Amino acid sequence: MLSEKLRECGVVGAGGAGFPTYVKAQSQVEFMIANGAECEPLIHKDAELMFHFPGEILAGMTAMIDATGARSGKFGIKSKNAESLHALEKSLKDRRIDFVQLGDFYPSGDEYELVYTATGRLIPPAGIPLQVGCVVNNVETLYNVQRALENRPVTEKFLSVCGAVRQPKSLWAPLGISFRELIEAAGGATVSDFGVFISGLMMGTLTFDLDDVVTKTTGGLIVLPRDHYLLTRKTRSQQEMNRIGKSACDQCSYCTEFCPRYLLGYEVVPHKVMRSLGFTLTGGDIWNQWSELCCSCGLCTLYACPEDLYPKEACDQGKHDRQEAGLKFTQTKPVRVHPMKEYRRVPLMQLRRRLQVEEYEKETPFEKISLDPQSVRLKMRQHTGASAAPAVSVGDRVKAGQVVGRVEASKLGVDVHSSIAGKVRAANSEFVEVAV
């Protein structure tokens, strides 16, 4: 069965969530949707993947259509990626697959957005695509599905290295390779003091640790100068963000009016959540309920707010606080698309200007280069679910593709495989390190 192969080969959602793909392959749906939208500013790795490996992606999609019994496949891709679309159309053999062309907006790759655009169906509040007869997979995930059919485990990640680097590019990186080595492969940084956004400026994380490593969900590395606007904002403490919000929020509601989930009809109301910071007489238990359906896309914080406040971070805190308190919000109103939805879309060009990164918007062409790290650190948690446990011991010799971390069959998760041949230098609950 396909699901068994996917579990054995360690296939997970490569778009960022890392949900084990074998679970999706076990479902029965009407629509199998491929997500090639890629809407994070500056990252173009999915466009490169679709252009260079269209046959493999489509073969993986066909396998998922067959496994799930879907009657139709919907392939979401932005119209601007005309070369990638042409390559896919030339390679298309399965006539059950239709291409759904998307505008260059953020966040067109959001699962709720894509399901609605492709099928006209609205996922229930706090629900999943399966509830409306859909399953969604990122295009790199589908590439890995095809490789799993050939018994080839996930040992590398396709990603972009961009921003303040001399040679922006997309490449295949061995799992566990350091960010330092990837930045060097892109010609090095153009500035001496910088930070690295992992997988995106909007929904990614910021690090200054160049010894951190690539996992199955790393979408790209964006290098920006240490004094850049985005780093200044990102490095503020939660307390500082809250203090600024408490003193400056004037309840203009722009954060809500531009919220993609609110515009789809979900009760996400960031401007009300901002009241939980303490400038009203009622407490967070009242206002934080409007944060639970937030998808953390960051549009409210990084685009909509005219005062550069932090409604997304307030929503993140609100969700956390309610979960800790055991509270659960249930939307009772029917989900109805806002009549202004199509007129409040945020074009990527406009978003890049707001983020002050337009100068870094460049192509990231795929380069078939051989990266030969002397060691890799393979994290045991690279997916949603239970962490893998080391399946090897210090001193063991391993081959590339060999299982070094296992998840019990009864638990949600997938195995982790070594990306290089070598000797195990460390093995613990956090990672397995292999050195040549």
N, C-alpha and C positions, 0 to 999 in steps of 0.2 A: 504494500500500500504506500501511496505517496506520503501520507502523514508520518509513517514510520521512518522513511528515508529522510524526511525533513528534520525529524528529531535527532536521528543518528548523526546527521551532517551539521547540526548546530545552526539551522537557518532561523533567523529572527527578523523582525521588522527593521530594515536597514534605514528607514526614514527618520529614526530617532527614538521611537517608543520602545523598540526591542521586544515586542510581544512575540512569543514563539509561534512560528508560522504553521507548525503541524496542527495546532488547535483550529486555525482557520480552515485548513484543508479537510478537517473532519466535519465541517458544517455543511448544511444543504441550503442553498440560496438561489435567488432568481438572477442576480447580477454579480458578476465578478468585475471589480473596478480596479484598474491600474492607475496609480498616482504618479504622474510624471510632471506635476505642476511646478514644483520647486520654486517657492516664492520668497525664500530668505534672501535679502539683498546681498549681492556680490558673489554668492555661491552658484556655480553653474555645472556642477559635477553630473547631475542627472541628465542635463541636455547633452553633455559629452558622452555619457554612457549610452543614451538612446541612439546617438549618431553612430557610434563605433560598434555597438553590440545589439543591434535591433533584433536579429534573428533569435538570439538567446533569450532576450526579454519576452518576445512574443511566444516562444516555445514554452517558457515558464508559465506564461499567462494561460496558454491552452491547457497545460497540465492542471492548473488550478481550476479552470472552467470544468474540466472533466471530473476532477475530484469532488467538486462541490455540487455538481449537477446543474450549474447555472445555465440558463437558456440564452444568456447574452453576456458579452464582455464589453465593458466601456473603458476606453483608454483615454484618460485625461491628460492633455498636453497643451501647453500654451502656443497660440498661433504664432508668436514671435519666433519660436524655435522651428522655423520652416525647414531647415536642413535635417533636423532630427525627425520631424514628421515625415518628410519625403523618404528618408532611409527606412522608417518603420513601414510606410505604405508599400515600398518596394519589396520588403521582406514578408509582408502579410500573406499567410496561407489559410488561416482560419477565418472563414467568412462570418463567424459568430461575433467577431470583434469589430466594434465601431469606434472611431476616434471622436472624442468630445473636445473641441477646441475651446481653450480658455483664454480670457483676457489677461494682460500683464498686471494683475492686481495682487495686493496682499490682504488676507491670506487665502488665496484661491486653492492652496493645497490642504487646507484644513479639512479633516474628514467629514464634518457636518456640511461644509460648503460643497465639497466635491460630490457627495452623495446627492445633495439637492440639485446641483447643476446637471449631473449625469442622468438622474432618474426622476427628478421632481418630487422625491420623497423626503420627508422631514423626520430625522431620527428623534425618538421620544426624549424629553429632557433627561439628562444624565444617562442616556441610553447608548447603545452601540449599533453599528450598521446592520448587524445580524437581525435586529428587531424589525427592520424594514426590508429584509430579504437581500441584503448586500454584504459582501466582504471586500475589503480594500487592502491592497498591497502596494508598497512602493516599488518602483521599477527595478531598483537594485535587488530587492527581495526576490522579485520574479527571475532575475538573472541567476540568483543563488538557488532558486527552485530547480532551474534547468541543470545546474551543476550537480545538485543533489541526485538527480536522476542518473547522472553519470558516476555516482558514488564519490563525488569530490566535496569534501567538507569545507566549511567557511574558514579560511585561514588568512584572508586579506580583505581590505576595505577600499572601496573606490571613493576618493575624496578630492576636494579642491584645497589648494594652499594659495591664499590670495591676500589682498590688502597691501600693506607696506613691505612687499617682497620684490626682489629684482626680476624674478621670472615666474609670474603667476601661472599655475598649471593644475591639471587634474591628473591623478595617477593611482595605481594600485599600490597600497601600502600594507606590508605584513602586519597582522594583528600584534600588538604589543610593542611596536616600534615607538621610539620617543618623538615628541613634537620637535625637539631640537634637530633631529636628523631630517625630518620632513621640511623644516624651514631651510635647512642647508641645501636640500634637494631642489628648493625653489630659488636658489641663488643667494639665500640669506636675506635678512631684514635690511631695509634701507635706512633704518634708524637704530640708534644704539640702545634706547630705552623704550620698551614696548610691552604690551600685553597681548594675549591671544584669546579671541573669542572662539569657543569650541562649538561647531555646528550651526552658528548663526548669531547675528547681532540682536535679533528680536527674541528668540526663544532659547538661544544657547547660553552657555556659561562662560565667565571670564576667568582666565588663569594667568599666573605669572610663572608657573612651574613648567619649565621646558623639558623636565624629565618625566612628566606625565605621558601617558601612552594612548595609542589608538585602540579603540574597541569596535565591536560590531555595529555600533550606533553612531560613530563619529562621522559627521557629514562633511566636515571641512575645518580648516584652521584659517581664521581671519586675523592677520597681524595689524595692529594699529598703534601709533605712537602713544607713549605713556601720558602725554598731556592732551590727548584727544577728548573732545566733548563727551563721547560715550563712556570712556574709561572714568572720567571725572564723576559722571552720574552713577555708574555701576559700582564704584568703590565706596560709596556712602553707606554708612551703617543703617540698619533698619530703624534705629532710634532717630537718626538724623532725618531720614525720609519722612518718618511720622511727624516729627516736630515741624518740618517745613510744610507738610500737608495741613497740619492742624492750624498753622498760622496764616496760610495763604489761600486755601481752597475757598472759592466764592460760590460753589455749587452751580457753575455755569452749565453743567451736564454734557459738555462736549464729549467727555470720555464715554458716556453712555450712548450718545447719538451716533458715534462712529464705531461702536462695538459690533463686530461681525456676528456674534451670537445674539445680541439684542436685536439686530436687524433681521435675523432669521426667525425671530419670534420667541426666543428664550428669555426668561426673567433674570438677565444679568444687568445689574444697575450699579456700575462702579461709583457714580457720584454719591449714591446713598451709602455705599460701603465706606467712602471717605469720612462720613459722619462718625464712624466707629473710632476715629482717631481722638475723639474727645472734645469736639467743639459744639456738641449738643448735650442736652440733659439726659437723653436716653443712651443706653450702652451698646457695646458691640454685639451683644446677643440679639439685638433688634436689627441692626443694620447689616451684619455680616451674612445674613441669609441670602442677600442678593449677590454674594460672591461665589456660591457653590457651583454654579453652572459656567463659570468663567473658564476659558480654555488657555489662559495665560499667553495669548499671542503677543502681548506687549504694545498693541496699537494705541491703547489709551495713554500709556505712560510716554511712549517715544514719538507719538505723532499728534494725537488729538488734544492733549492738555495744553492750553495756551500759556500756562504758568510753569511748565516743566516740573509738574508734581508726579506722584508715584501711585496712581490708582491701581495699577496691575499688582504692585507689591502689597498694597493694602488688601487686595482680593486674595493674594496668596496667603497672607497672614490670617485673613478671615476664614478661609477654608481650613487652615491648620487648627485654628482655635476652636472651630465648631466640631471638627473631627475629634480633637482632644476632649471636648465636652460631651461627646456622644450625641450631638445634635444632627438632624438630617432635614434638609429642605426638600419639599415636594412641590413642583409647579402644578397648580391646579388649573390655570388658564390654558386653553388650547394653543398649540404652537401655530402662529399665523405670521407669515412673512410681512415685514414692515413695508408699507407702500413706497417708502423712500430708499429702500435697500439698493436698488441699482444706481441711484444717484449719489450714493455716499461711498462708493468704492474708492480705495486708495491706490493710485497707480504707483508702481515700483519706482519710477523716476522721481516722482514727488516725494516718496518716502525716503529715497537715498539723499535727496537734498535736505530734507528735514533732519536726517541723521548726520549730515555733513560728511558723507563718504563718497560723493559723486566722483571725486578725483581717483578713487580706487576701483571704479567700475571698469573692468577690463575683461577680455576673454581669458579663459583658463583652459587652453587647449590640452587635450590628452597627450601625454608622452609615455611611451612604452619604455620605461627605464627600470633597471634592475636595482632594487634596494637590498643590500646584503648586511643587515644589522649584525653586530657581533653578539648581541643578546636581545631578548624580548621579555617583557613582563606581561604575562597573560592574566588579566583580571578574571576572577572566578564569577563575578557578577557583571555580565554584559547583556542582560536580558531582564524582562519582567518575570517575576516569579522567584523561585528559590535559587539561591546561589549554588554554583557547582562546588563540589568538594574535590580536593586534589586526588588524582588517580595515579600519581607517580610520587616517588620519594627522591630526596636529595641524593645526587650521585647517579641516578638512572640515566641511561642514554635513550633519547627519543628521536623519532623520525618526523619530518614535516608531515602534518596531517594526522598525527597520532593523538588520541584522546589523552588530555592531561587533567581534565576536570569533568566530573560526572554529576548529574542530577538524578536522584532516585526516580524510578519509573512512576511512582505514585504522586510525584510532585510536579507542579508546573515549572518547566525549564528545559534547557537543552545542554548538551555537552560542549566543552571547550576543547579545541584542538590546537596543537602547536603549529606555529607558522614557519618554524625553521627546524632543522635537524641540529641536535646538540646534546649537551649534558644539563640535567636539572641542577640549578644552583640554589634554588629556594622553592619551598612548597608549603603554603599555609592557607588559611581560610580566605585570605584576601587575594592572593595571586600565586602563580607558578612562574618562576623565572628560568629561562633556558638560555644557555650561552654556547656559542660555537666552540 
